[in-house]
Amino acid sequence: MDKQRDNQAAHTLEQQLSDMLTEGEMETVDRKAQERAQISPKYEIRIQTELDPIREETKKFRSMAKEVDGRYDRYVKDEK
């Protein structure tokens, strides 16, 4: 009895999915515009800041906990 109920539920779900996929019009996509949107830009925008965010974050973390290795020492060592 459970198997029959499961089969019927699966059939109902498949029918609903089929109806959802076949109803309405298909979306048309401008292929050229989509290809242009996927191409990465040639230029980067860089912003010069007064404070180094990595250095500031490293100092903040070091004030809270001890570092296991010295991988970020170079950011703190060059401090002004």
N, C-alpha and C positions, 0 to 999 in steps of 0.2 A: 504494500500500500504506500509506504514512504517513497519507494523507488518511483512509482507511478506519479506521485505528487511532485517529486523532484524533477522528473522529466517534463512534466507539464509546466512547472515554474520556469525551467530552463527554456522551453519552447516559447513561453510568453515573453521572457526577457529578450530572446533572440528576435522575436517578431517586433517588439518595441524598438530595439536597436535598428533593425532593418527599416522600419518606418521613419525613424529620426534621420537616418542617413539618406533616404530617398526623397523625403519631402522638401519642397522649396527648390530654389534655383541654386546652382553651384556658384561659389564665389569665383569671380574672374580676377586673376592676379596679373598685374603688369610685370612681365618677366624681366624686362630691361631695368625697371626701377628697383625691383627686388635685388637684382645682381649688383647694381650700383650701391645699394644700401649695405650689402655684405662686404664690399671692398674696404679694407682698412685705409684710413687716411694717410697721406704721405708725410704730414707734419705733426709734430707734437707741440703742445703748448706747455711751457714751463714757467712757473712763477717763482721769482726770487723772494725769499723770506728772510727776516732778521733772525728768527730762531729756527734751529733744526728740530723738526718734530721727533725724529728718532732719538736725538740726544735728550730732549725733554722727557720723552717716555721712558728712556733708560734710567735717567736720574730718579724719576718717580718710582719705578719698580725697585730700584736699588735701595730706596728709602724704606720700602715695605719688606723686602726679603733679600737674602744673600743669593748671589748668582752661583750656579754650580761650576760653570766654566767662564772663561774670559772672552767670549766671542764678541761682546760689545764694548770691550775696553777701548778700542780705537775711537769710538764716538765720544766717550767721556774724556779721554786723554787730551784731545785737541781743543779742549774748552778754553775760552778766552780768559 
